[in-house]
């Protein structure tokens, strides 16, 4: 059975078992640093929205006798084992910044704040240990059950996010060098080129990789005005914020006569990023006098 046929039959089987109120959809989400197909299941209007990666499910179906109907039964059995309608831990409510195109179909179901071509949404971290971190996207039903307004969610997320995921600005050349060292396929020639680039970068104003402390939420660093303000004061420049992935931005000093587009291409080439996983297509400038990021045309 092809992957697309498996998805179609799985969706049909789940709809038959859950009834007409169920909402089943497939989306692309960032998991472990790469874009992955996920299935979203909302069993009813008052039920939470659960999601799972399709890759292991289809792999299991491909190597066994698991058809779409049995896969649906397995998913529903797992859902029945999960606790329902638990109160949200207000100390663990955080921002989650997403590209609008990724969640456009669900915007009427979740609390959100528009932010240029992105949406500020809210998640609740449910388990946070050295080995595992799980979170749940907050929807309108959960917000209502917990008697929270959008403003209250935003206030809680502002208080919690950067406490749980501190922002970090790492020199770009240091980050790039560490990436080369961690890749067993890096050649000697690439090391020599990187060393030359490292020496040339040392003569330029500092350029940083900006992120928060989790691969799923790293992009929220751009919302941390206090951190950007301290970084701008340290460097003595307004800051140019270049989108890289959903995890990070590149921060460069805003200097006169800078070629924005050339700088953007250089950074993307250096990091070898997949342009499909970029959080935003906009280039921002953080100005010290206004204390907020604004889009540069």
Secondary structure, DSSP 8 states (H G I E B T S, - for coil): --HHHHHHHHHHHHHHHH-TT-EEEEEEEEETTEEEEEEEEE-STTS-EEEEEHHHHHHHHHHSS--HHHHHHHHHHHHHHS--S----GGGEEEEEEEHHHHGGGGGGS--EEETTEEEEEEEEEEE-SS-EEEEE--HHHHHHTT--HHHHHHHHHHHHHHHS--EEEEHHHHHHHHHHH-TT--HHHHHHHHHHHHHHTTS--EEEEE-SSTTTGGGGGG-HHHHHHHHHHHTS-EEEEE-SSSEEEEEE--TT--HHHHHHHHHHHHT--GGG-S-S-EEEEETTTTEEEEE-
